[in-house]
């Protein structure tokens, strides 16, 4: 039987959407969390075979070349800075699983697979509204309210990624008349409902950005734009009301600091290490103002920690600086291990998705919805890189990188 890449990708999709709840209730099945790695390995072999057999389009050439540049950078970095081969391989596994899934999606998926992906997302969303309600009734709150994405601490990072995708889909689907108004309302109110129960305050900023981009990019009548503004305001206000009703202490917090103040808050780590101070503290404390480290970082794997069952491998850097919680912010972690060059690589990858989407949305009018969804969600993903480490987590990272690949999939000839 021939193994088809797109079937594996959909299998991976179902796995990451539902496996965390299963392993939470049946810990003995936690080994299934590594099934995702097995699927990625198979995809890797299929990719190599595909690259040998078939010619590359310009966009695919860029992605393959761009990925190989990062891999070469990491290998050279390990040769000069490497401390532990196991931690290096663990770091490669942690970071390249998303890139591999992204490349595989571009190569194996076709344009008609994209609506199927969002159909799977919508089914998962509806199931989760009931699951989240049940979890809330039995006592789960805030960071532990993840629906089928689990009930572990900070599972709401995955929820944030998923809801940004769903909200973008709902609004752009309504704009292009591919999603009925009733369905769009269900997604929007359901998203706010879930986000407020999970106390996901950053989502309010992200939904504002999505609505702003819709107003900026969509060529719609003024009456529809006014409807969009009014409906967006209603959604956000409803969310804030529900948030303050469920968590009354948030009234004082929002009045005192506001949503932007929430981003400045240092709620993890020590000595002021936070979302907006990570790089200055890294330069002074971790790098001790070393220009070389600022440019190249300390090397992939050298800030890693591997904790699998009873197997523990901790890097010297982690032992010394883990109290700073540097691993809780993705951009800080990238900067520490790969320096400015690592940050540039990721910025270019995200920017490429936005630029490609903007370019093709003017050419392929029938597929404009997918390009616009990619633009909105990519902006949200950039915020998440600063906000937390959600894109380092298996489920949310795979979801995000799949969406980053949508413009390439839709524009493939």
C-alpha positions in Angstrom: 0.0 0.0 0.0 1.3 3.4 -1.0 1.8 5.9 1.9 0.4 9.2 0.9 1.8 12.4 2.5 -1.5 14.2 2.8 -3.1 11.3 4.6 -0.3 11.4 7.2 -0.7 15.1 7.6 -4.4 14.7 8.3 -3.6 11.8 10.7 -1.2 14.1 12.5 -3.9 16.8 12.6 -6.4 14.5 14.3 -3.7 13.2 16.7 -2.7 16.6 17.9 -6.3 17.9 18.3 -7.4 15.1 20.6 -4.4 13.1 22.0 -3.7 15.4 25.0 -7.1 14.8 26.6 -6.7 11.0 26.1 -3.3 10.9 27.7 -4.4 13.2 30.5 -7.1 10.7 31.6 -5.1 7.6 30.8 -1.4 8.4 31.6 -0.3 4.9 30.5 -1.0 6.1 26.9 1.4 9.0 27.2 3.7 7.2 24.9 1.2 8.1 22.1 2.5 11.7 22.4 5.6 10.5 20.5 3.5 9.1 17.6 3.7 12.6 16.2 7.5 12.2 15.9 7.0 8.9 14.1 4.7 10.5 11.6 7.2 13.3 11.1 10.0 10.8 10.4 7.9 9.1 7.8 7.1 12.4 6.3 10.8 13.2 6.2 11.6 10.1 4.2 8.7 10.8 1.8 10.1 14.3 1.4 13.5 13.2 0.5 12.1 10.7 -2.0 9.9 13.5 -3.5 12.8 15.9 -3.7 14.8 13.4 -5.7 12.0 12.5 -8.0 10.2 15.8 -8.8 11.4 19.3 -9.9 10.9 22.2 -7.5 8.8 25.4 -7.9 10.3 28.7 -7.0 8.5 28.9 -3.7 9.5 25.4 -2.8 13.1 26.1 -3.8 13.1 29.0 -1.4 11.7 27.0 1.5 14.1 24.1 1.1 17.1 26.4 0.7 16.0 28.5 3.6 15.6 25.4 5.9 18.9 24.0 4.9 20.6 27.3 5.7 19.2 27.0 9.3 20.3 23.4 9.6 23.8 24.2 8.4 24.0 27.1 10.9 22.9 24.8 13.7 25.5 22.1 12.7 28.3 24.6 12.5 27.2 26.1 15.8 27.3 22.7 17.5 30.8 22.0 16.1 32.1 25.2 17.8 29.8 25.5 20.8 28.3 22.0 21.3 28.3 20.7 24.8 26.1 17.6 24.7 25.1 15.6 21.6 21.9 14.3 23.2 20.7 17.8 24.1 21.7 19.0 20.6 19.6 16.2 19.0 16.8 16.9 21.4 16.9 20.6 20.5 16.8 19.7 16.8 13.8 17.5 17.4 12.0 20.2 19.3 12.5 22.9 16.7 12.6 21.1 13.4 9.4 19.1 13.9 7.4 22.2 13.1 9.5 23.2 10.2 9.4 19.6 8.8 5.6 19.6 9.2 5.4 23.0 7.4 7.6 21.8 4.5 5.6 18.5 4.2 2.3 20.3 4.1 3.6 22.5 1.3 4.8 19.5 -0.7 2.0 17.0 -0.2 -1.2 19.0 0.3 -3.2 20.4 -2.5 -5.5 23.4 -2.7 -8.7 21.4 -2.2 -7.2 20.0 1.1 -7.2 23.4 2.7 -11.0 23.7 3.1 -11.0 20.1 4.6 -8.5 21.2 7.2 -10.8 24.0 8.3 -13.7 21.6 8.3 -11.7 19.4 10.8 -11.0 22.5 12.9 -14.6 23.5 13.0 -15.7 20.1 14.1 -13.1 20.2 16.9 -14.2 23.7 17.9 -17.9 22.6 18.3 -16.8 19.6 20.4 -14.6 21.8 22.5 -17.4 24.2 23.4 -19.2 21.3 25.2 -16.0 19.9 26.6 -14.9 23.3 28.0 -18.3 23.9 29.6 -18.1 20.5 31.3 -14.5 21.2 32.5 -15.6 24.5 33.9 -18.6 23.0 35.7 -16.4 20.3 37.4 -13.9 23.0 38.6 -11.2 23.6 36.0 -10.3 27.3 35.7 -7.9 29.6 33.8 -4.7 28.1 32.5 -6.1 24.6 33.0 -9.2 25.0 30.8 -7.9 23.5 27.5 -10.8 21.4 26.3 -9.5 18.5 24.1 -6.0 20.2 24.3 -5.6 18.9 27.8 -6.0 20.3 31.3 -2.3 20.8 32.2 -0.9 24.2 33.3 -0.5 26.7 30.4 -2.5 24.6 27.9 -4.3 27.8 27.1 -1.3 28.7 24.9 -2.6 26.0 22.5 -6.1 27.4 22.9 -4.9 30.8 21.9 -3.4 29.5 18.7 -6.5 27.5 17.8 -8.9 30.4 18.6 -7.0 32.9 16.4 -7.2 30.5 13.5 -10.9 30.0 14.0 -11.7 33.7 14.4 -9.8 34.6 11.3 -11.7 31.8 9.4 -15.1 33.0 10.7 -14.6 36.7 9.8 -13.0 36.2 6.4 -15.4 33.4 5.6 -18.3 35.8 6.3 -16.6 38.6 4.2 -16.2 36.3 1.2 -19.6 34.6 1.7 -18.0 31.2 2.2 -19.2 31.0 5.8 -22.8 31.8 6.7 -23.4 34.6 9.2 -24.9 32.1 11.7 -21.8 29.9 11.6 -19.5 32.9 11.9 -21.5 34.1 15.0 -21.2 30.7 16.6 -17.4 30.7 16.1 -16.9 34.3 17.3 -19.1 34.1 20.4 -17.9 30.6 21.1 -14.3 31.8 20.9 -14.9 34.7 23.3 -16.7 32.3 25.6 -13.8 29.9 25.7 -11.2 32.6 25.9 -12.8 34.3 28.9 -13.4 31.1 30.8 -9.7 30.3 30.3 -8.8 33.9 31.3 -6.9 34.4 28.0 -6.5 38.2 28.0 -4.0 38.4 25.2 -6.8 37.0 22.9 -8.6 40.4 23.2 -5.6 42.2 21.7 -5.3 39.5 18.9 -9.0 39.7 18.0 -8.6 43.5 17.7 -5.7 43.1 15.3 -7.7 40.6 13.2 -10.7 42.9 12.9 -8.3 45.8 12.1 -6.7 43.8 9.3 -10.1 42.8 7.9 -11.1 46.5 7.7 -7.8 47.3 6.1 -7.6 44.5 3.5 -11.2 43.7 2.6 -12.8 45.6 -0.3 -16.4 45.6 1.0 -19.2 48.2 1.2 -19.1 50.8 3.9 -22.2 49.4 5.4 -20.5 46.0 5.8 -17.5 47.7 7.3 -19.7 49.5 9.8 -21.3 46.1 10.7 -17.9 44.6 11.1 -16.8 47.4 13.5 -20.0 47.2 15.5 -20.0 43.4 15.7 -16.3 43.4 16.6 -16.9 45.9 19.4 -19.9 43.8 20.7 -17.7 40.7 20.7 -14.9 42.3 22.6 -17.2 44.1 25.1 -19.1 40.8 25.7 -15.9 39.1 26.4 -14.7 41.7 28.9 -18.1 41.6 30.7 -18.0 37.8 30.9 -14.4 37.9 32.1 -15.1 40.3 34.9 -18.2 38.3 35.9 -16.4 35.0 36.1 -13.2 36.5 37.6 -14.2 39.7 39.4 -10.6 40.5 40.4 -9.9 41.3 36.8 -12.0 44.5 37.0 -9.3 46.2 39.2 -6.5 44.7 37.1 -7.9 45.9 33.8 -8.7 49.4 35.2 -5.2 49.7 36.7 -3.0 48.3 33.9 -5.1 47.7 30.8 -4.4 45.1 28.2 -1.1 46.7 27.2 0.0 46.8 30.8 -0.7 43.0 30.9 2.0 42.5 28.3 4.5 44.5 30.4 3.8 42.5 33.5 6.6 40.2 34.6 4.7 37.2 35.9 7.4 34.6 35.3 11.1 34.3 36.2 13.1 36.6 38.4 15.0 39.9 38.4 12.6 41.5 36.0 13.0 38.9 33.2 9.8 39.2 31.1 8.3 39.7 27.7 9.7 43.2 27.1 12.9 42.9 29.0 14.3 39.5 27.9 16.8 40.6 25.4 18.5 43.4 27.5 18.8 41.0 30.5 20.1 38.2 28.2 22.8 40.5 26.8 23.9 41.7 30.2 23.5 38.6 32.4 23.6 35.6 30.1 25.9 36.9 27.4 27.9 39.3 29.5 27.8 41.8 26.5 29.6 39.3 24.2 29.0 40.5 20.6 29.7 37.0 19.3 26.9 35.5 21.5 24.5 38.3 20.6 25.0 37.5 16.9 25.2 33.7 17.0 23.8 32.7 20.4 25.2 29.9 22.6 24.3 27.1 20.2 21.3 24.9 19.6 20.7 22.5 22.5 22.9 24.4 24.9 19.9 26.0 26.7 17.8 22.8 26.4 16.4 20.5 29.0 15.2 17.0 28.4 12.8 15.4 30.8 11.2 12.2 29.5 10.0 9.9 32.3 13.0 9.2 34.5 15.4 10.4 31.8 16.8 13.8 32.6 19.4 15.8 30.7 19.9 19.4 31.8 22.2 21.8 30.0 24.6 23.7 32.2 22.9 26.9 31.0 19.5 25.6 32.2 21.0 24.6 35.6 22.4 28.1 36.1 19.6 30.3 34.6 16.3 28.3 34.7 15.0 30.5 37.5 14.8 33.3 34.9 12.1 31.2 33.0 13.7 32.1 29.7 12.1 29.1 28.1 8.7 30.6 28.7 9.2 33.1 25.9 9.9 31.8 22.4 11.8 34.7 21.1 14.0 34.8 24.2 14.8 31.1 23.7 15.6 31.6 20.0 17.8 34.6 20.8 19.7 32.7 23.5 20.5 29.7 21.3 20.8 31.3 17.9 21.3 35.0 18.6 20.3 37.8 16.2 20.7 35.5 13.2 18.2 33.0 14.6 15.6 35.8 15.2 16.2 37.1 11.7 15.6 33.6 10.3 12.2 33.3 12.0 11.2 36.9 11.2 11.9 36.2 7.5 9.9 33.0 7.5 6.9 34.7 9.0 7.3 37.8 6.8 7.6 35.5 3.7 4.1 34.1 4.5 2.6 37.5 4.8 4.3 38.9 1.6 3.4 35.8 -0.4 -0.2 36.0 0.8 -0.5 39.7 0.0 1.0 39.1 -3.5 -1.3 36.2 -4.5 -4.5 37.5 -2.9 -4.5 40.1 -5.7 -4.0 37.4 -8.4 -6.1 34.5 -7.2 -9.4 36.1 -6.3 -11.2 32.8 -5.8 -8.6 31.8 -3.1 -8.3 35.1 -1.4 -9.9 33.9 1.8 -7.0 31.5 2.5 -4.4 34.2 1.9 -6.2 36.6 4.2 -6.6 34.1 6.9 -2.8 33.4 6.7 -2.0 37.1 7.0 -4.2 37.6 10.1 -3.0 34.5 11.9 0.7 35.1 11.1 0.5 38.5 12.7 -1.1 36.8 15.8 1.7 34.2 15.8 4.3 37.0 15.8 2.7 38.3 19.0 2.7 34.9 20.5 6.5 34.6 19.9 6.9 37.5 22.4 4.0 36.6 24.7 4.8 33.0 25.6 6.2 29.7 24.4 3.1 28.3 22.7 4.8 27.8 19.4 7.4 25.6 21.1 4.7 23.3 22.3 4.0 20.3 20.0 0.2 20.8 19.3 0.2 24.6 18.9 3.5 24.7 17.0 2.2 22.2 14.5 -1.1 24.0 14.1 0.6 27.4 13.6 3.2 26.1 11.1 0.5 24.3 9.1 -1.3 27.7 8.7 2.0 29.3 7.7 2.1 26.8 4.8 -1.4 27.6 3.5 -0.4 30.3 1.0 2.2 28.0 -0.5 -0.3 25.1 -0.7 -3.0 27.3 -2.4 -0.5 28.8 -4.9 1.2 25.5 -5.9 0.8 24.8 -9.6 
